Amino acid sequence: MAADSVWIVGPTRSGKTTYLVNQFKAWVQAGLGENRDRPPVPMKEGRPVSERLQQLMVERSQRSQMQQTASAILVFAATGDNRLELVDRLTSVTQGECPIQSATPIGFFQDEVLLFWPLLVEQLQLKAQFPVRLRPENEQELATRLWRSQLTPEVLQRSGVGEYRLVRRLLDWLQLAALAGTATEDIPGIVEVGLSGQDSALFGELLCQWRSWCLERGLLTYGLLCELYWRYLLPNPTYQQHLSRRYQAVLADDVDNYPAIARQLFECLLDHGAVGAFTYNPSGGIRLGLGADPQHLGDLATRCRVMELSANVNPGLANQVGLSVVEVVTDPLFLTQLPEAVQSLQTTSRAQLLRQTAQAIVEAVESGQAQPHEIAVIGPGVDAIARYTLREILGKHGIAVESINDQRPLASSAMVRALLTLLTLVYPNLGRLINRDAVAEMLVVLSQTPHPEGQDSASTNSKTSSHPTGTPKANILHPSIDPVRAGLLADHCFEPHPDSPRLLPTTEFPRWDRLGYEATKAYDEIVQWIETQKLQQEQHLVPGAIAILDRAMQKFLWNGSHLPFDQLATLRELMETAQHYWEVDARLRQSENADTPASVTVSNFIQLLRGGTITADPYPVRTGRTANQAVTLATIFQYCSNRLSHRWQFWLDAGSPRWLTGSETLFGAPLFLRSWSGTPWTEADSMAALERRLQRILLDLLGRAGDRVFLCHSDLATNGQEQIGTLLSLVNASVPMVTEPMATEDALMASSTSP
């Protein structure tokens, strides 16, 4: 089969992915993937290391029989959700005729490093042991321990940040350098030139020390995985031979969000005869500042046949008002009146803004102008107040709200806090990590049972049978121990102790008869369960804390009911985090011949989560979305990363300066782009980069809006400061939104329950 690689370029929603899928279909019909006598060993993200190494052994046994012409198609997408959707489309159009291996760029680098680990062990003279991947939360903790003695107050003062922020900054630089194809040893020179006033020599020493420390113990961070791939594995002739045999085509969607080293991989495949198809959005690059290098990837077009697409396939507001919006934002002297498609909703306080935004959505849905799934609320940062207010008001009107990738610290979940408190009662020497308030909360959470009237009420009118978040009442759990009784039990039946805190029988409470049968029974079950686990733990009959967490979930939280997706995701996230943490702990014990008590590890784990750590999303990444029924609530980054589109968009906090500054760019990220000039990075450079980023965001968002955009602006922010952000000129140039007289929040909620 003879075919040219194709470069598909176009704005947001111009049909690039559809063209990619059709191009793949045409290639398959022309004979792509017909040589499948010896298919390569399939690899998937998230597979255990032992399975990958077993696959390597199988691949070696097949090596002598593998044909020169490969049979698999390598498919890339920028995010996990997009990857799954793209594979579904590719499989559908070809009826599964061609084998496909899909991955995100970093996921592919990780799988390849783990699969071909023996090559790296031989090349770098590493200790022959199974590698263990470090998640960001483990990475932060271990690096802090290793560097603490060298991060003196003087160093922290010169850096201008605290210990946590400085450690995170150094680790981010290591990952940015790896994604850019820059050696760890070159980071000090980049920092010294680009950022004056930094201890570049010390930072370089710390990073090299961290790199050596991890490799000696077989611990791999994302940064180390990427560096090992581009620096040692990809140039390896043996690996390149296997790579060319395994794949004869590569498809990559949204390459404007890929790191620079992805281009090295693509060029290696193309050099060995593979054919490629790539999609590129000039207004994309949402991951710029997080390791992506759109300009460097864009130069790959010189090796392909370029196919330019317009936005006529799915016309959005970018065609109608895109240039006007950008001119209004970038030129304060540009005077124009935006069309009716862009309207503004202005209030004095943010509380009023949230209520009026919710009211506007309610009016639109009830009048039939738009359905919930056609509406999105987007902001530079959606805080807990906004999420709660919108969920409550819209939920009272029977309108569900779906938050996209609502990343919050694990400890913000009451279920997680209850489970952590439970561990302090099972393991010894953890009494200083527990207090009466935590015990009371644990009793409430662990005593929940399915609501006895849930099934009946779920069949009533949707306005009265829906939870504020759109969850049916059948899924609501009722605590057998209410907060008042839990407080009484914590005050009278909890015995604090630094080594062995415990829960006493209810008879220790003089007025135990006031507790009631239901609460007493639930409390006794919790106490008995804790005592049983404590006894088994002392007798070494429990494998570890992970097993106790699993037992507690099965006993107290599952209850045979169907938990909402967000709660299930939280529990899975906790379990995956715990599994990773104890896997790393086991490796450290083995490497350092340490015999640390189990309670110390449990204590460190509890303090890590209570410190506000935001852990990685659970695998797989595909969510149980209810987009057909719910209003979407997302940050700009989440919305664009998930490639969502809606008829109506509400841009929340339009006057906030965060529309310009954002929060997704890592410190020093521009210095690791291939296009960096090599000169000091100034404030003018930062402002120019922020303005370019804002222009891309505006065009991207407008391309995803079908009919209308509502600029929601309050004169004052939550903290009372006046909001005079960059989009304020856009608010002033837009058409004021006409709404009914605003009711108070209490009135809105009361009206939703009135007959």
Secondary structure, 3 states (H helix, E strand, C coil): CCCCCEEEECCCCCCHHHHHHHHHHHHHHCCCCCCCCCCCCCCCCCCCHHHHHHHHHHHHHHHHHCCCCCCEEEEECCCHHHHHHHHHHHHHHHCCCCCEEEECHHHHHHHHHHHCHHHHHHHHCCCCCCCEECCHHHHHHHHHHHHCCCCCHHHHHHHCCCHHHHHHHHHHHHHHHHHHCCCHHHHHHHHHHHCCCCCHHHHHHHHHHHHHHHHHHCEECHHHHHHHHHHHHCCCHHHHHHHHHHEEEEEECCHHHCEHHHHHHHHHHHHCCCEEEEEECCCCCCCECCCECHHHHHHHHHHCEEEECCCCCCCCHHHHHHHHHHHHHHCCCCCCCCCCCEEEEEECCHHHHHHHHHHHHHHHHHCCCCCHHHEEEEECCCCHHHHHHHHHHHHHCCCEEEECCCCCCHHHCHHHHHHHHHHHHHCCCCHHHCCHHHHHHHHHHHCEEECCCHHHHCCCCHHHHECCCCCEHHHCEEECCCHHHHHHHHHHHEECCCCCCEECCHHHCCCHHHHCHHHHHHHHHHHHHHHHHHHHHHCCCCCCHHHHHHHHHHHHHHCCCCCCHHHHHHHHHHHHHHHHHHHHHHHHHHHHCCCCCHHHHHHHHHHHHHCCCCCCCCCCCCCCCCCCCEEEEEEHHHHHHCCCCEEEEEECCCCCCHHHHCCCCCCCHHHHCCCCCCCCCCHHHHHHHHHHHHHHHHHHHHHCEEEEEEEEEECECCCCCECCCCCHHHHHHCEECCCCCCCCHHHHHHHHHCC
